[in-house]
Amino acid sequence: MTGRSRAPLLVWTERGLYCPPGAFHIDPAAGVPCAVVTHAHGDHLRPGSARYVLASVGAGVARLRLGDKAGLETVEYGAVTGIGDTRVSLHPAGHILGSAQVRIEHAGEVWVVSGDFKRAADPTCRPFEPIECDVFVSEATFARPVYRWPPGVETVAEIVRWWHANRERGITSVLFCYALGKTQRVLAELLAFTSDPVHVHEALAGPIRAYRDAGVPMVPTLPAPSASGRQLAGALVLAPPGAARGRWMRRFGEASTGLCSGWMQLRSNRRQSGHDRGFVLSDHADWPALVDTIARTRAPRVLLMHGHTATLVRFLREERGVDAAPLGPGSESAA
């Protein structure tokens, strides 16, 4: 790796990150000729592009969002692909199934875009692999020192205790989880505690099936019933957060509700959620993981996107002597 080139390998445009020498976008906000995709969440993978380059293991979940006619070009982790004048490879990010960091090499310089990532153990996806680079473009969703995650297995053990206590009371436990990634992680982590089936909202069926097709082991799942009543007294039901605000919940009679999210780290967020319980389980890096990951890249320059960028920029500049700056809209100024 060498010093910084005359022109940056990545620039921010109205459609997101763009690589001029490669003529491609990363996770574009609208359709483009060539999109390199970090993962299949809706704020990163959008329809309308002519060509999508993504990790092979994530093809199934990508098809759920894009349909069968989208032009997917899948590559194995670590395989180098020539795009324009650049050499591009994808590497595990540990966020969800198929999530990837994007490594870009051009004229002796290496940039890495983390995408969303986490360092915590997760049985549903390949673990994050730190990559040395000249410039590291990192997410900063939870870039505040207060965010420090307990091990996932501890959180799922807490979920099981809550479920079993509700079972003894004869009421349903309804746990709200994001449909892609969080739901499957909970179902996979539950295998350490039970083989009992879990009932799921219909919106979760497709992503769960895609994970099973990719070989991810999870506890058995059954569809939640459509009729009202107390058929599921004592059961655990998983549903997307949006289902909490509709008539769907009325079918369970008496129920206790919980929400799975990194935002549940803060007591104020737990109170405002309106749920009986908040369980801290995130698919993003917490503060210690962000700081450690940046150090492992050995990047002299770090650009931060999404979330609490100002806090981490200030820390990197003042405490670590790193040339750090925010990038893109929604990034806070560190001045």
N, C-alpha and C positions, 0 to 999 in steps of 0.2 A: 504494500500500500504506500501511496505517496501523499504529498501535501494536497491542499485543495486545488481543484482545477479552476480555470478562468470562469467558466459558467457552471452553475449548479446542475447536478444531474436531475434534480426534481424541483419543480416550481409549482406554486399554488395558482390554480385557475378557477374560473367559475364552475367548472365541472369536477374540481378536486385536484389531486396530485397528478402532475403530468411530467413525463420524462422526455425532453426534447430529442436527445440523440436516439432514443428508442421508439419515439412516436407512439407511446402508449400511456394510458392513465392507470392509476391504481385506485380501485374501488370508486369509480366515477359516479357522480350524482345523477347523470343522465346517460343516454346512449352515446357511444363513441365507436370509432373503428376498431380499437383494440383495448380491452379491459383486462388488466391483471388483477385477480381477485384474492383477497386475503381470507375470506370466509363467507358463509352463506346467510348471515344475518341481513335483514332488510335494509339497514342503513349502510351496508357495504356492497351488497349484490343487488343491482337493479336491472330491470329488463331494458331492451332496446339496443344493446351493443351488437356489432357484427361478429366479434370474436371475443371469447372469454378464455383466459388462461388461468387454470386453477389446479390445486393438488388433486390427484386421482382419487384419493380416499374420500374427498368431499363431493364427488360428482353426484351421488345420490341425493344429498340434501340440497345441492344446487338445482337439480332438476325439479324439486318440489316448488321452487320459487320461479324458475324460468320456463318450465315446460320442456317437452321433448324436442322441440324444433330449434332451440337455441344452439348456437355454434360453440360448443364446448371443446376446448383443447386441454386435455388433462395431462399432467406431468407428475412423475414420481418425485418425492422429496429428494432434494440434492442434485437432481438431473439438471444440466445446464441447457438452456434454450437461447438461441440467438433471436433477438427481437430488435429490428433496426440495426443500429451500430452498437448495441449493448449485449452483454451476456447476462441472462437472468436465471436465477434458480430460486426455488421455494423450499422453505425449511420449517419444521414443526414450530407452532406457536403456543400449543397447549391450551387454547381458548375453548374450542369446540371441535367436533369431528371435522377433519379436513382443513382446519385453520392453519395459516401459513404466514411466515415472514417472507418478505421479498428482498432478495439480495440482487443488487444491480452493479455490474462492473463495466467500466468504460474508461479508456485511456489511462489505465493503471490506478484508477480510483474506485473504491467500493463504498456504496451506500446500502444500508439495510433499513427497511420499513417494517416495524414490528407488527403492524395491524393490532387488533386486540389480542392480548396475551395474558397468560397467567403462569406462575411457577409452581403452584400447588399441585400435588398428585391428583390425578383424575383418571379413573379406569376406562373412560370412554374415548380418549384421544392420546396421540403421541405427545410426550413431554416437550416443553420448550427447549430449544438448543441455542445457547448464546453463540453469536457469530462476531468475530472481530471485524471492524470496519473503520473507515475514515469518518463517516457521518452516520449517526444512528437517529432515525426518525421514530419516536416512541409515542404510544398513547400515554395519557396522564389522567385517566378517568378517576382514579382514587388516589391521586398524588397529594395526600395530606397525611402527616404522621399519625393521626388518630386511626387510620385504616390499617388494621393488622389482623389478618384472618386466623381464626382457629383452624386446626386441621379439619378437612372435610369429613373424615370419619367421625370426629367428635360431634360435629353439627348433625350428621345423620343419626347418630346415637340419640341425640336430644330429640330429634323428630320422632324416632321410634318410641321413646318414653312418653312423649305427648300423645301419640296415637294410642298406645296401650292403656294409658290412663283414661282417655276418652272411651275406649272400648269397654272398660270396666263400668263406666257411667252409662253405657248404652247409647252413645251419640256418635255421629259421623265426624271424622277428621277430614277437613277439606284444605289441602295445601296448594297454594297458588305459586306456580313456577313458570318462567319463560318457556315457551313451547319448544324452542330449539336450543339444546345444550344443557340448560339447567334441569329440565325434566328428566332427560336421559341420564344425567349424572346422578340424580337422586335415585332413580330406579336401579342403576348399577351399584351404587354404594349400599343400597338396602340389602344386597345379596350377602353382605357380611353379617346380617342380623336375622334374616327371615327368607323363607321361600313362599310366603303367603302372597296371593295375587293382590294387585293394586288396581283400583278402578280409575279410568282416565276419561277426561272430557274428549269429545269427538275431534276437537281441533288439534289434539296431541297425537292422534293415531298415525298420521303420515310421517312426521319426524321420528316417532318411535320405530316405525317399520323400517325407515331408511337406516337407522342405527343398527337394528337387528340384521338387516341385509348386509351391513358392513362387518358383521361378526362381533358386535359389542354385546356381551352378556348382561342381561338385566332380569329383575324379578318378573314373573308372569303379570300380564295386564289384561284387564277386562273393560269393556265399555261401561261408562256410567249409565244407569237406566234413564229412559226418557220420561217415564211416568213419575208422578209425585208419590210421596209416601215415605216409609221408613225402611225400605228394603236394605239399605246400606248402614243401618245402625251398627256402630263398632268398626266400620271399614275405613280405610284410608283412600281418599279420592284426590287425584291431581288434576289441576285445571289451570288454564292461562289466567293471568291477573284480570283481564277484562271481564271474565265470567262472574266476578264478584259483584258486579254492578247491575246484573240483569235478573230476569225471572228464573234463570237456570238454578240458582241456589235454593229456590223454594221447594224443590223436590225432596230435600233431605230431612225436612222437619228440623229437629234440634241438631245443631252442628257447631263445632268449634273450628275456627279458621286460622290459618297461618300463612305467612308470606316468606319465601326464600329469596334473599337478595343480599348483596354486599352493603346496600344502603341501610340494612337493619343493624349495622354496627352502631349507629347513632340512636340514642334513646328517643330523641325528638322525632326521628323518622318512624320508629316503631309505634309511637303514640299516634302520629298522624296517619298511619297506614289504615287504621280502622279495623285491624285484625287482632285476634286474641293473642297471637304469638308472632314474633319475628325471628327468623332463623338466619344466621349469618353464613351465607354460602355464595361466593362470588366466582365468576369465570374471568375476572380481571386480576391483574397484579395489584397487591397491596403496597404500602409505602416501602417496607423493607425490600420487597422483591423488585420494585422499580429501581431503587438505589443500587442494589446488588447487580441487577441485570446490566445497567448502564456501565458500571465498573467493569463487568466481564467483557463487554464489547471493546473496551480500550479505545473507544472513539474520542478523538480530541474535540469533536463538535457534535452537539446533540440538539435536535429540533423536536419540540413537544407539541402534540395535538390532543384535543378533546379533554375537557375537564379542568382540573386545578393546575394548569400549566405554570402559573406565576409562582406558586409555592415551590415547585420542583426546580424551576429555572433559577430562582434566587438561591436555593440550597446548593445546586450544582456550581454556580458561579462563586459563591462565597465560601463554601465548605470544601469543595472538591477541585476548584480551579478549572472547571470545564467550560468551554465556550458553548453556552446554552442559550436558546431563544425559543419563543413560541412560534407556531406555524399554522396559518389558516384561520378561517373564521371560527368564532367560539373559543379561541385561545385567549387567555388573559394576558395583559401586559405585565411584565415583570419590572417595569421602571419604578 
